[in-house]
Amino acid sequence: MNKVLASLAVLGVWGMTLSAVQAETAAKPVAANTIKVYSPYARAVPPGQMNSAIFMTLVNPSKTPFSIKAASSPASKVTELHTTLNNNGVMEMRQVPKMDIPALGQTVLKPGSLHVMLIGLKQDMKVGEKTSVTLTFDDNSQMKFEVPIQEVAKPAGMNGMGHSAHMH
């Protein structure tokens, strides 16, 4: 009888541990199913210009922070995560390894700031047309969506520097 009770007690503890692990695993949200994308758009550029950018607002309604670790697009040969920095009055674009989306927060990709850089365009970026982008998150989940191409005003302080002047 004691062996049976001891065995049941061990099984009960193991079962509670397994249930806790399953609950923890099930409770962790998947970025691609959690992050909401608002107002995505790509910068329209004249034919022959080799680079463009994609902008959007990313909202994270969960209590789990996420990051974008990569992006890809059929519109370009290379797609990178970028930011724009003011280096002694000169606006410079730099590749970043990730873009954080805080828990219960948002990250805004906009001209003159964070953006998805399209390098070596493989399609014309004409107003009214569309392209697509796939974001890869830190949990390796992916989100693909269409992006309308729009005219974008240059942000203050860019001094006429467009993405065509980008240096790596």
C-alpha positions in Angstrom: 0.0 0.0 0.0 2.8 2.4 0.9 4.6 1.7 -2.4 1.3 2.4 -4.3 0.9 5.7 -2.4 4.5 6.6 -3.0 4.2 5.9 -6.7 1.0 7.9 -6.9 2.7 10.8 -5.1 5.7 10.7 -7.5 3.3 10.5 -10.5 1.3 13.4 -9.1 4.3 15.6 -8.7 5.5 14.7 -12.2 2.1 15.4 -13.6 1.9 18.8 -11.9 5.4 19.6 -13.2 4.5 18.5 -16.7 1.2 20.6 -16.5 3.2 23.6 -15.4 5.6 23.3 -18.3 2.8 22.8 -20.7 0.9 25.8 -19.3 4.1 27.9 -19.5 4.7 26.8 -23.1 1.1 27.3 -24.1 1.0 30.7 -22.4 3.9 32.2 -24.3 2.5 34.0 -27.3 3.9 33.6 -30.9 5.1 37.0 -32.3 3.6 36.5 -35.7 0.2 35.8 -34.2 0.5 38.6 -31.7 2.1 41.6 -33.3 -0.4 43.9 -35.1 0.8 45.9 -38.1 -0.8 49.3 -38.9 -0.4 51.6 -41.9 2.4 49.8 -43.7 3.7 51.6 -46.8 6.8 51.6 -49.1 8.4 54.8 -50.4 7.8 55.4 -54.1 11.0 56.2 -56.0 11.7 57.2 -59.6 12.6 54.5 -62.1 16.3 53.7 -61.9 16.7 54.6 -58.3 18.0 51.4 -56.6 16.8 51.7 -53.0 13.6 52.4 -51.1 12.2 51.8 -47.6 9.2 50.3 -45.9 7.5 52.0 -42.9 4.8 50.9 -40.5 3.6 50.9 -36.8 4.0 47.6 -34.9 1.8 47.1 -31.8 2.4 44.5 -29.2 -0.7 43.9 -27.1 1.0 41.1 -25.1 3.1 41.1 -21.9 5.9 39.4 -23.8 8.5 41.7 -25.6 9.4 40.7 -29.1 12.0 41.8 -31.7 12.3 41.7 -35.4 15.5 40.0 -36.3 15.2 40.0 -40.1 13.1 41.1 -43.1 12.8 40.0 -46.7 11.0 41.3 -49.7 10.7 40.2 -53.3 11.1 43.9 -54.3 14.8 44.0 -53.5 18.0 41.9 -53.8 18.8 42.8 -50.1 16.5 43.7 -47.3 17.9 45.1 -44.0 16.7 46.6 -40.8 17.9 50.2 -40.5 17.8 53.3 -38.4 18.7 56.9 -39.2 21.1 58.7 -36.9 22.2 62.4 -36.6 26.0 62.3 -36.7 27.1 65.9 -36.0 24.3 67.4 -38.1 24.7 64.8 -40.9 21.9 62.2 -41.2 23.3 58.7 -41.7 21.5 55.4 -42.1 22.9 52.4 -40.3 21.9 48.7 -40.3 20.7 47.4 -36.9 20.7 43.8 -35.7 17.1 43.9 -34.5 14.1 46.1 -33.8 12.5 45.7 -30.4 8.7 45.8 -29.9 8.2 46.3 -26.2 5.5 44.4 -24.2 2.2 46.3 -24.2 3.9 48.9 -26.5 4.6 49.9 -30.0 7.5 50.6 -32.4 7.1 53.1 -35.2 9.0 52.7 -38.4 9.0 56.1 -40.2 11.2 58.3 -42.4 14.2 59.6 -40.6 14.1 56.8 -38.0 13.7 53.0 -38.0 12.8 51.5 -41.4 13.1 48.3 -43.5 15.6 49.1 -46.2 15.2 47.7 -49.7 18.5 47.6 -51.4 18.9 46.8 -55.1 15.3 47.1 -56.2 14.0 44.4 -58.5 10.7 46.1 -59.2 9.6 49.7 -59.9 8.2 51.4 -56.8 5.3 53.3 -58.4 2.6 55.1 -56.4 -0.6 52.9 -56.3 1.2 49.6 -56.8 2.1 47.1 -54.0 4.9 44.9 -52.9 5.2 42.6 -49.9 7.5 42.1 -46.9 8.1 39.2 -44.5 9.2 40.0 -41.0 11.1 37.3 -39.0 10.8 37.7 -35.2 13.2 36.6 -32.4 11.0 33.5 -31.8 11.5 32.5 -35.5 7.9 33.1 -36.4 7.2 35.0 -39.6 4.6 37.5 -40.8 4.1 38.3 -44.5 1.9 41.1 -45.7 1.3 43.4 -48.6 2.6 46.9 -48.6 1.1 49.7 -50.7 3.6 52.0 -52.5 3.1 55.7 -51.6 4.8 59.1 -52.1 6.7 60.0 -48.9 7.7 63.5 -47.9 11.3 63.8 -46.7 11.6 64.3 -43.0 13.0 67.5 -41.6 16.8 67.5 -41.4 17.4 65.0 -44.2 18.9 67.8 -46.4 17.7 66.1 -49.5 19.4 62.9 -48.7 17.2 60.0 -50.0 17.8 56.3 -49.7 19.7 56.4 -52.9 22.5 58.1 -51.1 22.7 55.3 -48.5 26.2 54.1 -47.6 26.9 50.8 -45.8 
